[in-house]
Amino acid sequence: MEYERERTLLIRSLAEQGVSERTLKAMKKVPRHLFVPSIHASRAYVDSPLPIGHAQTISAPHMVAMMCDLLELKEGQKILEIGAGSGYNAAVMAEIIGKKGQIYSIERLEKLAVFAHENLENAGYSNVEVILGDGSLGWPDNAPYDRICVTASAPDTPHPLIEQLKPGGIMVIPEGEGYQRLYIIRKSPDGEVTKQDWGGVIFVPLVGHHGFNPYDSKRGKK
């Protein structure tokens, strides 16, 4: 099978890094080469981020795996993803939560939303809905969510996302501009919110009402 050797080597490397068996099993099944522009297909199973156009990237496999583990994903969960990108991260989560689960993935860039939708469809994932919109506002239509996965760095935790997180739920979100930290946010059954600093990361910025506004005069127009 094409790319089988490269995928096997990647999975072996992730296993050595301590990735859970549940996440490894999911990543074995997801054809990452279908989620990158064809020009980069030969590097699809290299453990590094790759450009997907529009100044955006597909995260390195180890980062996708780590976020899945931190989210403690379970079968049948309802998940909100902020930043669909190419659809790869959603595909890995979809494998873990199974057909009884559902993912709503918000993407602000129309061309990327179409790209992600087509990639997910071509790869056979029917439990992911890609929605064009401002991810910093979340998606209240289907709230609350068991898990929220944010794949872009926010200036602070967007309040709408905390509101849309189900009691007992977990959110993973990078925060900061330049120097970024990844946080694990938990909401207790009685609604108390705690925030744990996992460590330094590098993500593209979250643009939107509760993110980094590209037309903010203090930051300069883009």
C-alpha positions, 0 to 999 in steps of 0.5 A, a space after each residue: 500500500 502506498 505510504 504504508 512504510 512511511 506511516 508505520 515509521 511515524 506510528 513507531 516514532 509516536 509510540 516511542 514518544 508515549 502516545 496512547 494506544 487508542 490514539 495510535 490506532 486512530 492515526 494508523 487508520 487516517 490517510 494523512 496524505 489525503 489531507 495535505 496539498 498534493 505537492 506535499 504528499 510525499 512528506 505527509 508522514 514526516 512528523 512536522 507541520 506542512 503548509 496548506 495554503 492561506 498562511 495556514 498549516 496542518 499540525 505535526 502528527 505528534 501535536 495532533 496525537 498529544 492534543 487527542 490524548 490530553 482531551 481524553 476522547 471517548 466513544 460517542 462524544 460530541 466535539 467542537 473543533 475550532 480551526 478545521 484546517 485541512 480536516 486531518 485533526 478532525 479525522 483522527 478525533 473522528 476515529 476515536 469517538 466512532 460513528 456514534 460521536 459527532 464533530 462540529 469543526 468551525 473554519 473562518 476561511 471559506 476555501 479551507 472549509 471547502 478543502 477540509 470538507 472534501 478531504 473528509 468526504 474523500 476519506 470516508 468520514 461522515 461524522 464531521 460537519 465543517 462549518 464556515 464561521 468565527 471559531 472564537 464564538 464557538 457554535 452555540 447551535 449544538 452546545 454543550 460539547 463534551 470536548 473542545 479542541 482549539 487549533 489556533 492560538 487565542 489572546 485569552 480563553 474565549 468566554 463563549 467556548 467556556 460557556 459551551 463546554 459541558 460540565 465535566 468537559 475538557 478543552 485544550 487551547 493554545 494561548 498567547 502571541 509569539 510566546 504561546 502556552 497550551 492549556 488544559 481547561 476542565 469544567 467540573 460537574 458543578 461548573 467550576 473551571 480550572 486551567 492547567 499549563 501544559 507547556 510551550 507550543 507554536 500555532 497560527 493565531 486565532 482570528 475573530 471576535 474573541 481572537 486576534 482581529 486582523 483589522 485591529 489598528 494596534 496590531 496593524 491591518 493585514 
